[in-house]
Amino acid sequence: MAEPAPKTPARSPDVIVQDIAAEREALKSSFDALAADLSEAADAVRENVRERTEKVKRVAPIVGGVAVVGLLGAVLLRRRRR
């Protein structure tokens, strides 16, 4: 049984090298764009967290005060009913 002859590529080695180089550049550009988008998204998340933290710092004392006043009112009403 004779061995099949090795297949020769349809493209020349120079064309293959050029295609690989072009693909490498396209991948590099895509990677750079993805990295920039990821960095932008991370910055947006950090800003969102910072804003929410500031809101909590402003609202927490108010909520705490309302809770204390509510508890005191409940205690006073309970004593008054006895």
C-alpha positions in Angstrom: 0.0 0.0 0.0 1.5 3.3 -1.1 1.5 6.2 1.3 -0.6 9.2 0.1 1.4 12.2 -1.1 1.7 15.1 1.4 -0.8 17.8 0.7 0.6 21.1 -0.3 -1.1 24.2 1.1 -3.4 26.2 -1.2 -1.6 29.4 -0.1 2.0 30.2 -0.3 4.0 30.4 3.0 4.4 34.2 2.5 0.6 34.6 2.3 0.1 32.4 5.4 2.7 34.5 7.3 0.9 37.7 6.2 -2.5 36.3 7.3 -1.1 35.3 10.7 0.4 38.8 11.1 -2.9 40.5 10.1 -4.9 38.2 12.5 -2.5 39.0 15.3 -3.0 42.7 14.8 -6.7 42.3 14.7 -6.6 40.3 17.9 -4.4 42.9 19.6 -6.8 45.7 18.6 -9.8 43.7 19.9 -8.0 42.9 23.1 -7.0 46.6 23.6 -10.6 47.6 23.0 -11.9 45.0 25.4 -9.4 46.1 28.1 -10.5 49.7 27.7 -14.2 48.8 28.0 -13.5 46.7 31.1 -11.5 49.5 32.7 -14.4 51.9 31.9 -16.9 49.5 33.4 -14.8 49.0 36.5 -14.6 52.8 36.9 -18.4 53.1 36.6 -18.9 50.4 39.3 -16.5 52.1 41.6 -18.3 55.4 41.1 -21.6 53.8 41.7 -20.4 52.2 45.0 -19.0 55.5 46.1 -22.2 57.3 45.4 -24.3 54.7 47.2 -21.9 54.8 50.2 -22.4 58.5 50.4 -26.2 58.1 50.3 -26.1 55.5 53.1 -23.9 57.8 55.2 -26.4 60.6 54.8 -29.6 58.5 55.3 -28.4 56.2 58.1 -28.5 58.8 60.9 -32.0 59.8 59.9 -33.3 56.3 59.8 -31.7 55.6 63.1 -33.3 58.7 64.6 -36.7 57.7 63.3 -36.3 54.2 64.8 -35.3 55.5 68.2 -38.2 58.0 68.2 -40.6 55.2 67.2 -39.4 52.9 69.9 -39.6 55.7 72.5 -43.1 56.5 71.4 -44.2 52.9 71.6 -42.7 52.6 75.1 -44.5 55.7 76.3 -47.8 54.6 74.8 -47.5 51.2 76.4 -46.8 52.8 79.8 -49.7 55.2 79.4 -52.1 52.3 78.7 -51.2 50.5 81.9 
